[in-house]
Amino acid sequence: MIRRKLTVTILGSGTSTGVPVTGCSCRVCTSNIPENSRTRCSALISSEGKNILIDTSTDLRQQALRENISHIDAVLYTHAHADHLHGIDDLRPFNIILRAPIPLYGSKETLKVIRRNFRYIFDDELEPGFRPRLETRQIEGAFSLFGLPIEPIPLLHGRSESLGYRIGPFAYLTDCSEVPSFAEALLENLDVMVIDGLRFRPHDTHLNISQALEVIARLKPKRALLTHLSHDVDYHRDSPALPPGVELARDGQRLHLEIDMQGQPPEQSR
């Protein structure tokens, strides 16, 4: 059996405002507990010298400096909301390092929004300048990226949709209000699942913590982390109440896994 090591870094575990929230004086926002400081939601997949970023969060520059990220080889987008997208310009320094365009992978709708909202990046008729060199690549099904198996997971995000990603025994499911039953079939036998768990109260477009725990109970991953956390969630107060095998994600957290490389999908052309 051929196995490959995989490291996942939780770059950001916070909701769209980040935590602390600007102007807020609540218990969590005024806490000096490092685990209660959360940048906008994002993750980094690292394996055999390649770095795949999941979303370009608003805090990308801060996250990259904090984690000493030396290069980005590709980006997987979950959806095109601002907190997951608007750090896109911070990819520019990585172009200098890579000396090549960085491929961006996402759904047809997500890539359409990216090209529209960041026209200055993609429109060659505009005045040239120091802008990111990026190439959009539409996801149409499972594919391999740098030899890693990428399985897109369709999710509901309120009235819109987002993509989760499964990479071997790991799944990343942020920004979802429901995991459809057909998507659950793609999420069996996981070692680690990172899933949206915004807060305790209900929300129209995100799973709250009790809903996330219901999904976890059905899918039965060996380990589960709740992410996209709001300032309603206090790391030390609320962690002890979680079931065994479930924890609150925290910025800078690293997860180490191994992937069985037999029977993987073909490499998507780059």
Steps between C-alpha positions, in 0.01 A plus 500: 500500500634842400433767760569873489530741791269802519508799733197725541546839667195687626599849387180661625219361716282810528183629343472790254566770763798324651535481877539737681219682322572868438341712772379205708568475874353155564676234708656328199605814313678638807654166589877459515468130414684435170241239391231770505689708243372389158584625154269441205441141396765331284725193490825384342560151360869405485649184352833415336604863464171624353268747677132517408307786656128468574355851449680834499362641822498868584783424743722309255806724540486477879451123486784447254741702714391328820544149352810589295340381175774506237292422190148433373465259208120505454179625662174311554200728550196400702288796386532869418395680819729785598657340808612201289606695192616856562856410597557404136738790434733362767587221259725744313821430697452128445506559124851638536606189689321256267596688181178377342126565518320346798199283403169574672248216520130549572147455378381674184308759703788569740749554217250726322480721810878504539557609140227765525594646841875497432496600136831682537671163548358325194438773241809539283360822350532682832814695586771254603639509849611280787194279518460131575560258215216255539324242284143385570418130461145376535437195714273249334559195717769312687854560380862472610712803582875450548415134544246563777140379454258797510133412546266804488210472746182695407359683802205730566587845635160651569341559158834472323755222467857448606757228448664294766804289418602148584867411464550137591402450866454876558196719425457877529138617512478866587212741432208262480150487642442143383700203378266334244448126533670430166803697622511302824561189290831661393607552860522152644804360682667831580790537740447874541209727408504879539144633493311828538375559854434872518332539840243345733197694375343413160619681189350520151816417306725312741478187711481582866693279740217259576430455128869442430509238775204323337692480170808375683293232678367375166833500315709374792844640415775392738562866586295816431580869532246783502607809306365837379444578870339824614566697818209313662740205540751505786775242446565407863141537622339301218758235409428271799133464397584356156470122441815285494690542175356848432689822563500869417746590225763759575723718285834339424384149587676225301352164409718214375350227284592235247327425168472164328609592147360196320212553256512880485328712228703633205700822527311806379694677228687807620 
